[in-house]
Amino acid sequence: VETQLHQNYPNPFNPATAISFRLSATSYTSLKVFNALGEEVATLARGMLPAGSYTARWEAASLPGGVYFCRLQAGSFVATRTLLLIR
């Protein structure tokens, strides 16, 4: 089993979406959401997590519609997915 960041569901979304990821080993993990300017708008997970599957829910009701980016960092693994918030 390898570390993976899955595409959020639903996508596009309004006002909330689920972001799933899988860790192959215990590692310091960070799951953050950034706007199109690269500014961090949410931290969905941070800290040591054991291997396994996780789902984080992102509530974006207070943010404007547009393109956002979700980045998972777990050890040396880094992946980014594009999220589309529709208003």
N, C-alpha and C positions, 0 to 999 in steps of 0.2 A: 504494500500500500504506500503510495507516494503522497506527499503533501500537495493539496489542491485547493484552489479558490474557484468555486462554481459561480456561474452567472446568477445574478439576483433574480428573484421571482416574486411578483410579476415584474416585467420590464417591457415597456414603460409602466410607471406606477404613479399612484396618487391616493393617499398621502403616505403610505407605508409600504415597505418591501422587506423581504427576507433574504439574507446573504448567508450562504452555507459554505463551510470549508472543512477540510480534513487535514489532520496533522499525522505524519508518519511516526513521529517521536516527540517526547516531551521537549518543549522548547519555549523560550521567551517569545511571545506572540503579540503582534500589534495589528489590529484591524481598524483602519481609519477611512473616513470619507472626506474628499476634497472637492471644492468647486472648480469651475473651469479656469479660475485664476491661480489655482494651486494652493488656495487657503484651506486649512483644515476646518471642517464644519462639524465633524462628529468623530468620537472615538468609541467604537463598538466593543472592542476587546483589548485588554492590555495586561500582560503578566505571564507567569509561567503556566502553561496548560499541558496536561498529559495528552498522549496520542489519542486520537479519536475523532469523531465527527461532531460538528457544532453548527448551530444556526443562530445568527444574530438578527434582530429586527431593528430596522431603521425607520424612525418616525420623522418625516420631513415636512410636517404640516406648516411649520413656521418659515420655511425657505421658499425662495422663488423657483418657478419652473426652470428647467434647463438641464444641461449635461453635468453629471457629477462623476467622480472616479473613486472607486473603492480599492484600497491597497492593503494586501495581506503581507506582513513580514513575519516569518517564523524561522529563526536561526538564519541560515544563509539563503533561504527561499524567499523570493519576492515576486508577487503577481498583482496585476491591476486589471480591474474590470470597469466597463463604462455603464453608468446607470442613467436612465432618462426619467426625470420627474416632469410630469405633465400637469399643467394648471388649466 
